Amino acid sequence: MNSENGTSNNNYEKLKCIWMASQVIEYKLCDNHFDCENCLFDKVMRNLVNAKDSSLCGKTDIVNTIFNQLRKIKYDNNIIYLNNNLIAREICLNTFYLGINPILICFLDSVSSVQVCECGKKITAGQQIIQIFGAWGTVNLNSPKNFLIYDKVGDPIDNPLNSKWFAIIGGVNQDIPEGRLSVEEWAKMHERAITIIEQLKSYTPKVGNTMMDGGKQITFLHQLVGNKKYINILNSLKI
């Protein structure tokens, strides 16, 4: 009996498809005389594996790109860093350029347009001042201080983020300089951004949430994590 069982088990092992023998799939016996080169099932499996490897490579590329960009950013004494991912630079007394924090820009991808509130409008603290539109949805940047929008600057069509500054604003009662983040506050924000991207190096998305599920090449962060999580990441960068 033992001999027969042993022979039977041995024959069964010999019938296992190479994909079953390597434990990639749970059950598949070869029905093509192990002629893998002319096996349709083998071609499908190899295409799936190659697509998955390609996606993982794309994941590594985009995460490392953002990580390297963040590491290059240094605190600039000529820039006034504000809350809510906004920055300003003084042009003359009580007049400033308004832009988006470079830390946030590192995370932004597939941006279609950046819209600023209309000129001549008074913006109060907490009110939306900039809206960013992308393939992933929208994110709003609210004013941390009272502003008056004098004019809009920069309107690149091909890449809305090519422009560092998006508006010229006036401060009310020196609110803008007084709202400057300290070097320590900026450092904490910068460190938090690096921590977020480092955590994504080992991120495994849920099935059905990202482009990785279909084996497509990952070229943008929102494709890796999904639109909802991507927007949550952008919002979490605020201070």
C-alpha atoms as a printed R data frame, in Angstrom:
    type eleno elety resid chain resno       x      y       z
1   ATOM     1    CA   MET     A     1   0.000  0.000   0.000
2   ATOM     2    CA   ASN     A     2   2.741  2.405   0.950
3   ATOM     3    CA   SER     A     3   4.551  1.671  -2.301
4   ATOM     4    CA   GLU     A     4   1.417  2.233  -4.334
5   ATOM     5    CA   ASN     A     5   0.627  5.480  -2.544
6   ATOM     6    CA   GLY     A     6   4.163  6.629  -3.047
7   ATOM     7    CA   THR     A     7   3.996  5.896  -6.748
8   ATOM     8    CA   SER     A     8   0.630  7.640  -6.998
9   ATOM     9    CA   ASN     A     9   1.871 10.738  -5.213
10  ATOM    10    CA   ASN     A    10   4.977 10.809  -7.385
11  ATOM    11    CA   ASN     A    11   2.875 10.655 -10.561
12  ATOM    12    CA   TYR     A    12   0.666 13.455  -9.240
13  ATOM    13    CA   GLU     A    13   3.711 15.638  -8.583
14  ATOM    14    CA   LYS     A    14   4.868 15.061 -12.138
15  ATOM    15    CA   LEU     A    15   1.513 16.292 -13.503
16  ATOM    16    CA   LYS     A    16   1.676 19.656 -11.732
17  ATOM    17    CA   CYS     A    17   1.917 22.684 -13.973
18  ATOM    18    CA   ILE     A    18   5.123 24.642 -13.310
19  ATOM    19    CA   TRP     A    19   2.981 27.496 -11.931
20  ATOM    20    CA   MET     A    20   1.378 25.117  -9.439
21  ATOM    21    CA   ALA     A    21   4.684 23.516  -8.544
22  ATOM    22    CA   SER     A    22   6.142 26.942  -7.790
23  ATOM    23    CA   GLN     A    23   3.055 27.732  -5.642
24  ATOM    24    CA   VAL     A    24   2.057 30.749  -7.717
25  ATOM    25    CA   ILE     A    25  -1.376 29.208  -8.258
26  ATOM    26    CA   GLU     A    26  -3.257 26.745  -6.077
27  ATOM    27    CA   TYR     A    27  -4.264 24.087  -8.611
28  ATOM    28    CA   LYS     A    28  -3.367 23.437 -12.264
29  ATOM    29    CA   LEU     A    29  -2.282 20.169 -13.837
30  ATOM    30    CA   CYS     A    30  -0.426 20.342 -17.121
31  ATOM    31    CA   ASP     A    31  -2.496 19.359 -20.168
32  ATOM    32    CA   ASN     A    32   0.059 20.442 -22.764
33  ATOM    33    CA   HIS     A    33   2.854 17.879 -22.242
34  ATOM    34    CA   PHE     A    34   4.916 20.582 -20.503
35  ATOM    35    CA   ASP     A    35   5.371 22.441 -23.774
36  ATOM    36    CA   CYS     A    36   5.443 25.823 -22.020
37  ATOM    37    CA   GLU     A    37   6.577 27.764 -25.096
38  ATOM    38    CA   ASN     A    38   3.318 26.895 -26.851
39  ATOM    39    CA   CYS     A    39   1.065 27.050 -23.792
40  ATOM    40    CA   LEU     A    40  -1.571 29.807 -23.734
41  ATOM    41    CA   PHE     A    41  -1.922 29.581 -19.937
42  ATOM    42    CA   ASP     A    42   1.841 30.058 -19.500
43  ATOM    43    CA   LYS     A    43   1.777 33.161 -21.730
44  ATOM    44    CA   VAL     A    44  -1.082 34.681 -19.723
45  ATOM    45    CA   MET     A    45   0.689 34.021 -16.417
46  ATOM    46    CA   ARG     A    46   3.975 35.501 -17.633
47  ATOM    47    CA   ASN     A    47   2.188 38.630 -18.873
48  ATOM    48    CA   LEU     A    48   0.524 39.045 -15.477
49  ATOM    49    CA   VAL     A    49   3.813 38.660 -13.619
50  ATOM    50    CA   ASN     A    50   5.603 41.099 -15.931
51  ATOM    51    CA   ALA     A    51   2.802 43.647 -15.571
52  ATOM    52    CA   LYS     A    52   2.910 43.357 -11.785
53  ATOM    53    CA   ASP     A    53   6.688 43.800 -11.744
54  ATOM    54    CA   SER     A    54   6.313 46.857 -13.997
55  ATOM    55    CA   SER     A    55   3.755 48.383 -11.627
56  ATOM    56    CA   LEU     A    56   5.955 47.781  -8.611
57  ATOM    57    CA   CYS     A    57   8.867 49.385 -10.411
58  ATOM    58    CA   GLY     A    58   6.700 52.433 -11.132
59  ATOM    59    CA   LYS     A    59   5.703 52.562  -7.475
60  ATOM    60    CA   THR     A    60   9.346 52.643  -6.405
61  ATOM    61    CA   ASP     A    61  10.167 55.332  -8.963
62  ATOM    62    CA   ILE     A    62   7.426 57.791  -7.982
63  ATOM    63    CA   VAL     A    63   7.930 57.360  -4.228
64  ATOM    64    CA   ASN     A    64  11.706 57.795  -4.509
65  ATOM    65    CA   THR     A    65  11.296 60.823  -6.783
66  ATOM    66    CA   ILE     A    66   9.111 62.613  -4.233
67  ATOM    67    CA   PHE     A    67  11.408 61.571  -1.391
68  ATOM    68    CA   ASN     A    68  14.462 62.977  -3.180
69  ATOM    69    CA   GLN     A    69  12.655 66.224  -4.015
70  ATOM    70    CA   LEU     A    70  11.668 66.690  -0.376
71  ATOM    71    CA   ARG     A    71  15.221 66.093   0.837
72  ATOM    72    CA   LYS     A    72  16.477 68.880  -1.454
73  ATOM    73    CA   ILE     A    73  14.087 71.492  -0.038
74  ATOM    74    CA   LYS     A    74  15.685 73.853   2.472
75  ATOM    75    CA   TYR     A    75  14.231 76.648   4.575
76  ATOM    76    CA   ASP     A    76  14.448 79.925   2.640
77  ATOM    77    CA   ASN     A    77  14.785 83.093   4.726
78  ATOM    78    CA   ASN     A    78  13.477 85.168   1.806
79  ATOM    79    CA   ILE     A    79  10.125 83.372   1.892
80  ATOM    80    CA   ILE     A    80   7.335 83.869   4.418
81  ATOM    81    CA   TYR     A    81   5.956 80.404   5.176
82  ATOM    82    CA   LEU     A    82   2.291 80.550   6.173
83  ATOM    83    CA   ASN     A    83  -0.250 78.041   7.440
84  ATOM    84    CA   ASN     A    84  -2.327 75.949   5.020
85  ATOM    85    CA   ASN     A    85   0.557 75.337   2.573
86  ATOM    86    CA   LEU     A    86   0.788 78.955   1.422
87  ATOM    87    CA   ILE     A    87   3.906 81.081   1.062
88  ATOM    88    CA   ALA     A    88   4.496 84.795   0.469
89  ATOM    89    CA   ARG     A    89   7.346 87.078  -0.498
90  ATOM    90    CA   GLU     A    90   7.414 90.803   0.090
91  ATOM    91    CA   ILE     A    91   7.490 93.025  -3.009
92  ATOM    92    CA   CYS     A    92   7.203 96.349  -1.209
93  ATOM    93    CA   LEU     A    93   5.596 97.639   1.962
94  ATOM    94    CA   ASN     A    94   2.413 95.601   2.697
95  ATOM    95    CA   THR     A    95   2.461 94.042  -0.800
96  ATOM    96    CA   PHE     A    96   3.391 90.420  -1.393
97  ATOM    97    CA   TYR     A    97   3.514 87.597  -3.903
98  ATOM    98    CA   LEU     A    98   1.350 84.621  -2.892
99  ATOM    99    CA   GLY     A    99   2.318 81.049  -3.782
100 ATOM   100    CA   ILE     A   100   2.083 77.384  -2.809
101 ATOM   101    CA   ASN     A   101   4.502 75.776  -0.363
102 ATOM   102    CA   PRO     A   102   7.210 73.758  -2.227
103 ATOM   103    CA   ILE     A   103   6.619 70.846   0.166
104 ATOM   104    CA   LEU     A   104   3.047 70.486  -1.095
105 ATOM   105    CA   ILE     A   105   4.152 70.925  -4.704
106 ATOM   106    CA   CYS     A   106   6.381 67.837  -4.349
107 ATOM   107    CA   PHE     A   107   3.240 65.755  -3.792
108 ATOM   108    CA   LEU     A   108   1.105 67.356  -6.497
109 ATOM   109    CA   ASP     A   109   0.718 65.475  -9.776
110 ATOM   110    CA   SER     A   110  -1.616 65.534 -12.785
111 ATOM   111    CA   VAL     A   111  -2.648 69.117 -11.951
112 ATOM   112    CA   SER     A   112  -4.898 70.584 -14.650
113 ATOM   113    CA   SER     A   113  -5.377 74.098 -13.240
114 ATOM   114    CA   VAL     A   114  -4.803 76.355 -10.247
115 ATOM   115    CA   GLN     A   115  -7.532 78.923  -9.615
116 ATOM   116    CA   VAL     A   116  -7.213 82.005  -7.421
117 ATOM   117    CA   CYS     A   117 -10.099 84.085  -6.087
118 ATOM   118    CA   GLU     A   118 -11.038 87.109  -8.195
119 ATOM   119    CA   CYS     A   119  -9.021 90.302  -8.042
120 ATOM   120    CA   GLY     A   120 -10.116 93.083  -5.734
121 ATOM   121    CA   LYS     A   121 -11.695 90.663  -3.310
122 ATOM   122    CA   LYS     A   122 -11.072 90.751   0.407
123 ATOM   123    CA   ILE     A   123 -10.261 87.340   1.800
124 ATOM   124    CA   THR     A   124 -10.795 86.689   5.476
125 ATOM   125    CA   ALA     A   125  -8.935 84.107   7.551
126 ATOM   126    CA   GLY     A   126 -10.300 80.612   6.909
127 ATOM   127    CA   GLN     A   127 -11.765 81.491   3.519
128 ATOM   128    CA   GLN     A   128 -10.743 79.585   0.382
129 ATOM   129    CA   ILE     A   129  -8.166 81.498  -1.644
130 ATOM   130    CA   ILE     A   130  -6.646 78.882  -4.007
131 ATOM   131    CA   GLN     A   131  -8.248 75.787  -5.529
132 ATOM   132    CA   ILE     A   132  -6.131 73.101  -7.192
133 ATOM   133    CA   PHE     A   133  -7.738 70.809  -9.783
134 ATOM   134    CA   GLY     A   134  -6.258 67.484 -10.888
135 ATOM   135    CA   ALA     A   135  -7.103 64.102 -12.378
136 ATOM   136    CA   TRP     A   136  -7.641 62.958  -8.779
137 ATOM   137    CA   GLY     A   137 -10.158 65.664  -7.801
138 ATOM   138    CA   THR     A   138  -9.698 69.031  -6.063
139 ATOM   139    CA   VAL     A   139  -8.021 70.402  -2.960
140 ATOM   140    CA   ASN     A   140  -8.588 73.828  -1.421
141 ATOM   141    CA   LEU     A   141  -6.073 76.108   0.270
142 ATOM   142    CA   ASN     A   142  -7.675 78.451   2.794
143 ATOM   143    CA   SER     A   143  -6.269 81.787   3.852
144 ATOM   144    CA   PRO     A   144  -4.644 81.788   7.308
145 ATOM   145    CA   LYS     A   145  -4.852 85.601   7.435
146 ATOM   146    CA   ASN     A   146  -6.842 88.531   6.044
147 ATOM   147    CA   PHE     A   147  -5.765 89.307   2.470
148 ATOM   148    CA   LEU     A   148  -6.720 91.650  -0.323
149 ATOM   149    CA   ILE     A   149  -6.066 90.234  -3.797
150 ATOM   150    CA   TYR     A   150  -4.570 92.914  -6.049
151 ATOM   151    CA   ASP     A   151  -3.815 90.849  -9.136
152 ATOM   152    CA   LYS     A   152  -3.190 87.339 -10.467
153 ATOM   153    CA   VAL     A   153   0.199 86.349 -11.874
154 ATOM   154    CA   GLY     A   154   1.303 83.422 -14.001
155 ATOM   155    CA   ASP     A   155  -1.168 81.360 -15.979
156 ATOM   156    CA   PRO     A   156   0.779 78.525 -17.643
157 ATOM   157    CA   ILE     A   157  -1.562 76.285 -19.630
158 ATOM   158    CA   ASP     A   158   0.688 73.255 -20.130
159 ATOM   159    CA   ASN     A   159   1.871 73.046 -16.511
160 ATOM   160    CA   PRO     A   160  -0.018 75.199 -13.979
161 ATOM   161    CA   LEU     A   161   2.706 74.580 -11.364
162 ATOM   162    CA   ASN     A   162   5.460 76.102 -13.507
163 ATOM   163    CA   SER     A   163   4.641 79.428 -11.896
164 ATOM   164    CA   LYS     A   164   5.986 79.806  -8.361
165 ATOM   165    CA   TRP     A   165   3.637 82.709  -7.578
166 ATOM   166    CA   PHE     A   166  -0.059 82.926  -8.338
167 ATOM   167    CA   ALA     A   167  -1.231 86.294  -7.019
168 ATOM   168    CA   ILE     A   168  -0.193 89.677  -5.676
169 ATOM   169    CA   ILE     A   169  -1.817 90.422  -2.345
170 ATOM   170    CA   GLY     A   170  -1.957 93.133   0.263
171 ATOM   171    CA   GLY     A   171  -1.708 92.487   3.961
172 ATOM   172    CA   VAL     A   172  -4.060 93.937   6.527
173 ATOM   173    CA   ASN     A   173  -2.481 95.334   9.687
174 ATOM   174    CA   GLN     A   174   0.787 93.472   9.063
175 ATOM   175    CA   ASP     A   175  -1.050 90.121   9.276
176 ATOM   176    CA   ILE     A   176   1.163 88.420   6.701
177 ATOM   177    CA   PRO     A   177   4.608 88.949   8.281
178 ATOM   178    CA   GLU     A   178   3.174 88.221  11.720
179 ATOM   179    CA   GLY     A   179   1.764 84.929  10.426
180 ATOM   180    CA   ARG     A   180   5.184 83.586   9.436
181 ATOM   181    CA   LEU     A   181   5.957 80.031  10.548
182 ATOM   182    CA   SER     A   182   9.069 79.671  12.659
183 ATOM   183    CA   VAL     A   183  12.038 77.630  11.477
184 ATOM   184    CA   GLU     A   184  11.074 74.956  14.018
185 ATOM   185    CA   GLU     A   185   7.477 74.809  12.747
186 ATOM   186    CA   TRP     A   186   8.696 74.547   9.160
187 ATOM   187    CA   ALA     A   187  11.114 71.760  10.146
188 ATOM   188    CA   LYS     A   188   8.283 69.770  11.740
189 ATOM   189    CA   MET     A   189   6.163 70.166   8.599
190 ATOM   190    CA   HIS     A   190   9.084 69.089   6.417
191 ATOM   191    CA   GLU     A   191   9.809 66.085   8.634
192 ATOM   192    CA   ARG     A   192   6.157 65.023   8.577
193 ATOM   193    CA   ALA     A   193   6.111 65.151   4.765
194 ATOM   194    CA   ILE     A   194   9.222 62.937   4.580
195 ATOM   195    CA   THR     A   195   7.680 60.489   7.065
196 ATOM   196    CA   ILE     A   196   4.516 60.243   4.931
197 ATOM   197    CA   ILE     A   197   6.444 59.407   1.770
198 ATOM   198    CA   GLU     A   198   8.735 56.943   3.587
199 ATOM   199    CA   GLN     A   199   5.668 55.050   4.824
200 ATOM   200    CA   LEU     A   200   4.469 54.722   1.232
201 ATOM   201    CA   LYS     A   201   7.585 52.728   0.340
202 ATOM   202    CA   SER     A   202   5.946 49.694   1.949
203 ATOM   203    CA   TYR     A   203   2.375 50.670   1.065
204 ATOM   204    CA   THR     A   204   0.180 47.872  -0.307
205 ATOM   205    CA   PRO     A   205  -3.103 49.192  -1.733
206 ATOM   206    CA   LYS     A   206  -6.445 47.454  -1.335
207 ATOM   207    CA   VAL     A   207  -7.743 45.565  -4.373
208 ATOM   208    CA   GLY     A   208  -9.936 47.712  -6.570
209 ATOM   209    CA   ASN     A   209  -8.636 51.045  -5.269
210 ATOM   210    CA   THR     A   210  -5.669 51.798  -7.516
211 ATOM   211    CA   MET     A   211  -4.194 51.331 -10.984
212 ATOM   212    CA   MET     A   212  -1.881 48.643  -9.615
213 ATOM   213    CA   ASP     A   213  -4.820 46.229  -9.621
214 ATOM   214    CA   GLY     A   214  -4.885 46.225 -13.417
215 ATOM   215    CA   GLY     A   215  -1.148 45.870 -13.820
216 ATOM   216    CA   LYS     A   216  -0.816 49.345 -15.365
217 ATOM   217    CA   GLN     A   217   2.350 51.403 -15.136
218 ATOM   218    CA   ILE     A   218   2.363 53.667 -12.082
219 ATOM   219    CA   THR     A   219   3.559 57.166 -12.992
220 ATOM   220    CA   PHE     A   220   1.755 59.308 -10.404
221 ATOM   221    CA   LEU     A   221   1.218 59.084  -6.666
222 ATOM   222    CA   HIS     A   222  -2.568 59.232  -6.927
223 ATOM   223    CA   GLN     A   223  -2.486 56.130  -9.142
224 ATOM   224    CA   LEU     A   224  -0.598 54.258  -6.441
225 ATOM   225    CA   VAL     A   225  -2.682 55.164  -3.399
226 ATOM   226    CA   GLY     A   226  -6.072 55.954  -4.978
227 ATOM   227    CA   ASN     A   227  -7.752 59.353  -5.271
228 ATOM   228    CA   LYS     A   228  -9.346 59.402  -1.817
229 ATOM   229    CA   LYS     A   229  -6.150 58.572   0.079
230 ATOM   230    CA   TYR     A   230  -4.179 60.926  -2.162
231 ATOM   231    CA   ILE     A   231  -6.403 63.903  -1.256
232 ATOM   232    CA   ASN     A   232  -6.173 62.911   2.413
233 ATOM   233    CA   ILE     A   233  -2.367 62.994   2.116
234 ATOM   234    CA   LEU     A   234  -2.463 66.491   0.583
235 ATOM   235    CA   ASN     A   235  -4.721 67.762   3.344
236 ATOM   236    CA   SER     A   236  -2.569 66.158   6.047
237 ATOM   237    CA   LEU     A   237   0.416 68.285   4.984
238 ATOM   238    CA   LYS     A   238  -1.233 71.440   6.318
239 ATOM   239    CA   ILE     A   239  -0.042 73.045   9.504
